[in-house]
Structures are given as C-alpha cells and as structure tokens.
Amino acid sequence: MSEFFADMTEKKEMLKKMIKMLHDGADVAEVKSLFKREFGNVMPHQITMIEEELIKEGMPAEEVHRLCQLHIELFKESIDAGRVSVPQEHPLHILYSEHEKLLDFAQQLAEIFATLTNKFDSALFEKIENLIEFVKESSVHYAREENVLFPILEKYGVTQPPKIMWMEHDAIRAIEKELYTAANALKKNVTSEFLQALRSQSIKLSDTLADHFYKENNILFPTSHKLFSDDDWKLVKQEFDEIGYMSYSPVTEKMKSGAHTRVTAGVIEFETGKLNIEQLEAMLNTLPVDFTFIDKDDVVCYFNNAPERIFVRSKAVIGRTVQNCHPQKSIDVVNRLLEEMKSGKRNKAEFWIELSGKLVYITYYAVRNRQGEYLGCLEVTQDITNIKKIEGQKRLLD
C-alpha cells in the first residue's frame, strides 16, 4: 500500500484525510498507527502546507488551531527530528536558543511558586524578580518573529501558520500580564490568594511556552529554512539586529550584521530600499528644510537646495572648515558643540530665532554609524512660523 502512495499528490491527499479523521473524532492512536504504517516520515514543511490547504478548502482556522495538538501527536515522531542544524550566527539558531532560555526561566518560576509559602526571604524574592525581568524581555523575541519572519513566510504563501503563531503570542502575553500583576501584588502583601495566582499562571506559562515553542522549533522554523533564500536570511538578520535582542540572546557585537549600502550603475542600495542618484537629489531638494553636513574633520561636504532656502549657501563653502564659515565671536561655541558631539556627551543641540518676520528653528545632530562612531554633524534649518499656528485637525485634500 505504501507504493500506492509514493506519488506526492496522493501522499498529500492521504495526509489530509488523516488530519480530517482526527477532526471527526477518530482515535489518535489508531490514526497514528495508520500513519506510521503507510508513510514512515514526513517533512515538517509538508505539515504546514497541508494545514494551509485545509483552511483554504473551508476548514475554520480556529479548528486547525484548536486541534493543532492532535496534529502534533500524529506527526510527533516525524517532527522530533525537524529541528534544523544551522550555524551559530544564523537567525534560527538565535531563535532556538532563546526558546531554550525562556522555557527554562518559566520552569524555574513554576518550580519556585509550587513550593512557595507565605514566608520567604528577600534573596528568593530577588531571584523571582530577576526571572520575571528575563521573561519580560521576551517581547523583543516575539516582535522579531511577527515583524520579520512571518511576513517573509507569507510572501511564500504560508499565511495561516504565522497567524496561528501570532494568536499564541497574544495568549502568552495575556498569561504574562496576569503573572506580572500577581507578582507586583505579592510585593505589597503576601497572601494565599496571590500565591495561588502565581502558581497557576507560572504553570500555565511554562506549559504554553513548551507547546508553542515545540510547534515553532519543529514546524515553523524548518519550513522557513526550506523556503527562504540566502538573500531572505540576510534580510532577516539585518532586521533582527535593527529590532534588537534580549540580554541572554546568543549574539555578540561581532555577529551583528552591519548596514551594507551598495552603489551600482547610479543606484544606491540602502538597507531599507534603493534610489537612483536623480531621485535622491530631487528628494533632498524637495524637503522643506535646509540641510548642511560637515564631516568628522569639521569640513563642509554637502548642502541641499531647498525650494525656499532660509540661509544662503554658496558652492564655495564645500571643502571649507565650518569654523571658517562662522564669525570669530561664534567660534568658541561652535567648537564646544562639536567637541561634545565627538566625545559622545551630546547628540543634539537646538535653538530658534526670529528672522525677517519668520520663526526659524535650527537643530544640530551628531551623525553616528551603527558602532556609535562619530561621522559628522548635520545642521537642519526650518521655517516653523505657520506650523506654530496649527490648531485642530485637517484631513487630506480638505
């Protein structure tokens, strides 16, 4: 019979039939035995695609989510080996490792609250607070999955599993909120009611994380590994770096990917998109603000041609030091400002003046790279006379 299902299409239909059998209430052990006999192993990404098709064919997503544990029970022996092996710097390695840490923290909390009495010392409570702070950091973990991993999966047609995982993230957040509330209340008053709430919520959190991480580790992540291109993973890593990590994420500064800007055939490829030279120059000259940039050696490198420039700029200033562009009486202030920016003491300076009936707002920004190294100073000048007059609201095209 296994030869009969060697064809992939028939194999897919048989797998779908087995899942539907579960939905109709068939005995899990019986269906699992049938699966083992007919198929042996199945790749995790196939499970994802099968569930996707079931939902497209009319099975409610809520049903798939509610019975997902039965699907896992059916495929458990196959997907236990689903975790993919990736290099240490790979985004999936980071996610796998964070799962291990978070689950460990949750289990430690559950163990502490299971034996906690109305009397406990400050050292134990400090440990509880530290564990809770570690769990709170998980928000950035879920943000990376929801804003980076899930959209790329959707690009490949995998839409329902990310939605289900996001639903579970929301459920986890709700449990964590209850846990934090009970822990804060315990600080003020140690009662059996708060202790019971902590026991209940910590166990619930531990169990929910174990179940959720199992699905991601063995189904969602291997599916991503199979579908994503090398360019996809480069983008994932860059976006992960941008969103950030937890204090216990296995990421060093050396592992973080820097922004790679490339210029080819008159096109500048930034980390967040690309523009040709004409587009970039026109965009900078269209903005209703005056820009002037000086480099780390205080040399004027660039200014834009805003439609109504406030302070006149001549191309003759390009290549001059900024000190030579100011009157002698202002040099000390200019030098002090730049030194504070170079040392890291200051990132911004702002002031405003009245000029020819206009209120002019001037801001100096320290420009730094991802490593925090000083690259130069950007002067931004804007006429805010009419902005100051704004009240109420105005809709587009009113």
N, C-alpha and C positions, 0 to 999 in steps of 0.2 A: 504493500500500500504506500510505503514511503516513496517508491519510484514514481507512483502515480502523481505525487505532489512535488516532484522535482522541479517542474515548471514554476517560475517565480509568481506568475499571476495566480495560479491555482493555490500555491502556498499562501499567498496573501489572503485569498478568499477563505481558506480553511482557518487561518488565524483569526480573521474577523468573525467567522462562525463560532469559534471557541469563546471569544470575548462576549458575543451575544448570548451564548449559552449561560455564561456567568450572570449576565444581566437578567436573564429569565429565571435565575434561581437554581441553576444546576449545581450539583455538589462540587466544591472546589477540588477535592482530592480526585474525583472521577475525571474532571476536565484536565487537571494537571497530569494525570496518568496518561490520558489520551495524547496530550501534547508531547510528552516525553517519548511516547511510543512512535509517534508519527514524524516528529520534526527534529528531535535532539536539541540543537542550539539555534537560537535566532539572534540576529544582531540588534542591539538596543535601538538604533535609529529606525528599524522596521516597526517597532512598537509605536514609536512616535507617529510615524506616517499612517499606521493603521488606525490609531485613535483619531487622527486628523480626518481620515476618510469617513469614519463612523459618524463624526459630528456633522460633516458636510452632507451625509446621507440622511440626516434628520435626528440622530440620537442627541438629546439635550446635553450641552456641555456640563451642566450640573450633575447629570447622571454619570458621565465619564469621570468627573472629579470625585463623586461620592463613592464610586466603585473602583477607584484607581488602586486601592489597596488590594482588591481581589486580582486585578491585572498583575500587580507586582508579585502576589503569591503564585500566580500561574507561571510567570516568567522568572521567578526568583533565581533558580539555578542557572539560567542563562545570563541574566544581567548581573549576577555577582561578579562575573569576570568582565563587566562592561567598563569599569574604570580604565581610562586610557593612560598610557605612560607618556609623559611629556617632560621636557627639560625644566629645570628649576625656575627659569625666568619666564616660562610660558604662563599666560593668564589663567589657564585651567589649573596649573599646579598651585597658583596663589589661592584660587577659589577652593580647591580640595583642602588645602592646609588650613584655611580659615574655617571651613566646616568642622574640621577636627578640633580646633581650639574652642570654637563657640559651643560645640556639643559638650566638650569637657567642662567648660565653665558652668553650663546649665546643669550638668550632672552633679558637679560639686555643690551647687546651691541646693539641689534636691536632696542630696545626702545630708547637708548641714541642717536644713529645715525639718527633715524627717526625725531627727533626734533632738531638736532644739526644745528647751524648756523655758519657763518664764524667767529663769535666772541664767544669764550668760555673761561672760566678761567682755571688756572693751576690745580685747585683741580679736575675739571671734567676730564681733560686730564689724571691726575694721576689715576683716577678711571678706565678710559678706558685702560690704560697701565696695571693696575693690573688684570683686567678682561681678557685681551689678554694673559698675562702670565699664568693665570689659564688654559685658553684654550690650550696653548702650552704644558702644562703638560700632555695633553690627549694622547700624543704619547706613553707613557708607558702603558696606558689603552689598546690601540689597539695592542700593542706588546704582552701583556699578552693573549689577545684573539687569535691572529694569531699564536703564538708560543706554546701555551699550550692547550687552549680549542679546537681549530679547529682540531689539529692532533688527539686528542682522539675521537672526533666525527667521523673523517674519519676512525678510527680503527673499529667503529661500522657500517661502510657502509654509513654514512651520508657525502657524498663528495661535492655535488653541493651547498647546502646552505652555507657552510663555504666559498666556492669560491665566491659566490654572495656577502656575507657579506664583504669579503676582497676587492672586487671590490668597494663596497660602502665606505670602509675605505679610499681607494685611492682617491675616489671622494671627500670625506670630507677633506683629506689632501690638495687637489688642491684648494678647496674653502678657507681653512685656509691660504694657501700661498698667495692667492690674497688679503685676508683681511690684513695679516701682511704687505704686500708690500704697500698697500694703507695707513695703519696706520703709517708706517715709513715715507712715503712721506708727510703725514699731519704734522709731527713734523717740517719739514723744511719749508713748505709753505701751508697755509690753503687756498685751492681753492675749488670752487664748484665742480670741476671735481673729486677731491679726496673724497669730502664729498659724492658725488653721488655713487662713487665706494664702499665706506664704507657702505652706506645704502643698496646697492644692495647685497653685499657679506655677510653682517651680517644677513639680512633676509633669504638669501639663505642658510646660515649655520644653522640658527635656524630651518628652515623648513626641511632641510635634516637630521639634527640630530633627530628631532621629529619623522620623518618617519622611520629612521634607528633603533633608539632605540625601537620603537614600535615593530618592527619585532623581534629584539633580545629578548626583555623582554617577549614577548608573544608567541614566536615560538621557537627560537633557544635555549634559556635558559631552558624552560620546557622540550624540547627534551633532552637536556644534563642531566637534573635532572632525567628523566625517564631511560636513558640508562646507565649512569655512575655507576660504583660500588663504594663502600666505599673506596677501595684502589685507584681508579681513583681520587676521590676527595682529598685524602691525597696528592697524587702526584701533583694535580692541585695547592693545597695550598702551597706546598713547592716550586713549580716553580714560582708561583705568588710572593712569598716572595723573591725569588732569583732575579727576574726581577725588582721588586720594585713597589712603589705606588706613587700617587700624594699627594701633601701636604694636600689635603682635603679628601683623601680616609678614610673610617671609619675603620682604622686599628691601633691598639695600639701595642707597643712592646710586650705586654703580649700575644696578639693574634697571633703573628708571630710563625710559626712552626719552631722549630729548626731542624737541621740535625739529623736524627736518624740512627746511624750506629749500626748494629747488627752483632754478631758473632755467627754462629750456625754450628756445625759439621765441623769446619775447614774452613767455608766460611764466608768472611766478606762482609756484605751487606752495601755498601756506598749509599749515596743519589743518585749518578749518575751511579750506576751499582754494580756488585759484582765480587769478585775474591776469589779463594781459596788461602790458605797460600803459596802453592808452586808457583802458578802463580805470586803472589805479590812479593815474594822474588826474583824470577827469573827476573821479570820485573825491579826491582830496581837495580839488579846487572848487567843488560844488558845496562842500560843507560850509555852513555859515559861521565859521570860526577861523582865526588866523593861527597857523602853526609855524613854529620855528624850532628846529632841532640842532643842538650842539652836541658834539661827541664827548668822550671821556677826557679828551685833552682840551676841552673848552673851545673847540673850533666850530664855527657855524657851518653846517653841512647842507641844510635844506630849509626852504620855507615854501608854503603853498601860495597860490594866487586866488584867495577867496574872492567872491563876487564883489564884496564891499569891504575891502581891507581897511582896518582901523589905523594901524601904524604902517607907514610906507616902508617897503623893503626894496633894496636895490640888489641886483645880482653881484654887485661889487663886494657885498658883505660875505659872500661864500668864500671860505678859506681863511677868514679873519678870526682872531680870538674874540670871544664875547666881551672880554674886558675892553677891547678897543672899540666896541660898539656902544659903550656907555660913557657918560661924562665922568670926570675924575672923582667928583663928590659921591658917586654911586658905587665905585669900585669895591670899597670895603664890604658893603652889603652884598654885592654880587659874589665876591669871593667867599664870604662866610656861608652864604646859602649853598654854593657848590661844594664846599668842603664838608658841610653837614650831610649833603646827599651822598657824596663819595664815601664817607665814613659809615653810612647806614643810619645815622642819627635822625635823618629827615627823609621823607618820601614825597612831601608835597608842601607847597607854600602858595598862599592865595591872598589877593588884595583886590580892591575895587576903587575906582576913581571916577570923578565927573569930568567929562571931556567934551567940549563943544555941545553941551546940552544932552549928552548921552551918558548913561551909566555903564562903564566899561569894567568887565570882570576879567582879571588876569590870574592865571594859575601856572605854576611851575611844577612839573612832575619829574621825579627821578625815574629813569628808564633802566630796568634791570633785566638780565636774562633769567632763565629758569634756575640757575645756580645762585641767583641773587647778586651777581657781579654787576657793577655799575657800567652802563653803556653810554650814558649821556643824559641830557636834560631836555625836556620838551616844554616849550612855552606855548600856552593856549590862551588866546585873547578873544573875548566875545562881547558884543553889544547886548546887554540884558535889559535895556530900557523898557521895551514892550513886554518882555517876559515878566517883569516885576508887576505889570498892570493886569496880568491874567487873573480872572476870577471865575468861579463856577466851572462849567464844562462846555465843550464844543465837540460835536460829532463830526466824523469825516465827511467832507463835501457839503456841510451845512452852509 
